[in-house]
Amino acid sequence: MKKLKLVLGFLIVLGFSAQFTPVEAAGPNFKQGNFFLGPSVGLGFGFGFGSGLSLPLGLNAEYAVTKDIGVGAYVGFVGFGILGASYSLIPIQVTGMYHFDIPDNPKLDVALGLALGYTLSSGPFFSGYNWFAWGVFINARYFLSNKVALKGRLGWGISALEIGVDFKL
């Protein structure tokens, strides 16, 4: 809980500092050639496992190939306990997203995505048991400035819901 409060506090401070740099009214922030990078934290269970769940952490990157299509990568980490044993999962994925044009709100970027990858695991029962993983997700960014966006991701993965910050580099 302490980690979650720290992360939420960071996001609030970042949001207040970014509000003084207005988003251009020229159009959507997802444009061909843009590159996004950002951390996230998971809320709730992912992969359908365990108790004693640590805070799921993720890092994503996305490159805008066209004004509608983005490709990227995602890596995450979560630790948890079952029956007194400790486990960890590390998904490594490539992602593809289709971004929807929302002309009424240039600060909003909504996308439907597909993730394909491999999950590494450790623990007494999972040691050496790694698997191919895929998932479908919805991604949304709300731009606080031309370079900073709050992000939410809903779907199957390290956590059913992730929140974070994306930086346009």
N, C-alpha and C positions, 0 to 999 in steps of 0.2 A: 504494500500500500504506500510505503514511503517513496518508493521508486516512481510509482504512478503520479503521486503528488508533485514530485520534482519535475517530471516530464511535462505534466500539465502546466505547472508554473512557468517552465521555459517557453512553452507554446504561447501562453498568455503574454509574456513579456515580448516575445518575438512579434506577436500580432499587434501590440501597441506601438512598437517601434516601426513596423512596416506600414502602419496606416498613414504616416506622413509622406509616403512616396506614392502618389496616386497611380492607378492603373490607367494606361492610355485608353481613350475611347475609340481608338482606331480599329479595334476588332479583337478577335480571339487571341489568346496568349499561346495557343498551340499552333505553331507555324512550322512549315518545312525548314529543317536545319536546326531547330531548337534542341537543346539537350537538358534533361532534368536529372537531378540526383537528390536523394533524400532518405532520411531515417524514418522508421515507424515503430510503434509499439502496438502489441496486440491486446485486445480486450476480449476475454472469454477463451473458451477452449478451442484448440485447433487439432486437426487430425482425429478428433474423437477420443483422445487419450486422457487419462490420469487424474490424479489429485496432487496437491502440493505443487501446482504449476508455478514455475518462475514466470517473470514478465517476458512474453515473447517479443523478440527484437527482430527488425528487418531493415534491409537496405536495398533500395531499388534505383535503377538507372533507366532512362528512356530517351531514345533519339527519334525525332519526328522525321520519318522518311518522306511523307507527304503531309498535306494539311489535315488529313484524316487518319493516317496510319502511323503508329509508333511501334518500334521494336526495342527490346531492352533486356535487362537481367535483374534477377532478384536473388538475394541470399538472406536466410533467416536463422534464428537460433531460439530454441526453447528447451528448458530442462524441467523435469517433473519426477515425481516419486510414485511408485506403486508397490505396496506390500513391503515397505522399508527399503526398497532398492532405488537407486538414482539412475535416470535415463536422460539422454539428450537427443534431439533431432535437429538436423541442419539441412533444410531444403536449398538446393541450388537450381535455379530455373532460368529459362529464357522466356520472354513474354512478348506477346503481340497484342496491340490494342487498336480498336476502331473508335475514333473520337467523333462525337456528335456535335454539330454546329448548333449553338443556342444563341441566336441573334439578339434575344431580349436581354441577355446578361453576359456581357463580354468578360466578366470576371470568373465565370463558371466554365469548367472544362470537364465534361462527363464522357466516359469511355467504357466500352465492354471489352473485356480481355480474356485471353487464353494463356495459361502458363504450362510449360512442359519442362520437366527436369528430373532430377535425381535427389532422393532424400538419404542422407547419411545418418546412421543411428549408432548409439552406444548404450550399454547397460547389460546386465546379466542375461536377459532373454533376447535382446536385440543385437548384441555384439556381432558384427559381421553381417547383419541382416540389413541390407540397403535395398531400396526399391525405386523403380520408375514412378514418377508422380505427375499428375496433370490436374488442372482445375480451371474453372471458369469464374470470373470475378467482375465486379463493377467498380470502377475507379472514378473518383471525383476530386477535382482540385478547385479551391476557391482562392483566387489571387488577391493577396493583400497589397501587393505592389507588382511592378513588372518583373521582379526577380524572385519573389517569395510567394508560395501558395500553401495553404493548409490542405491536407490530403486525407481522404477516407477511402478505404478499400473494403468491400464486402464480398465474401466468397470463401471457397474452400482453400485452406492453406495453413500457415503456421498459426493463425487465429482466424476465427470467422469474421472478425471485424478488426481492422487496423486503422490507427490514426497517426498522422505524422506531418512532416513539413517537406515540401519539395523546393529545391532551389534551381532556378533556370540559370545555367552557366553560359 
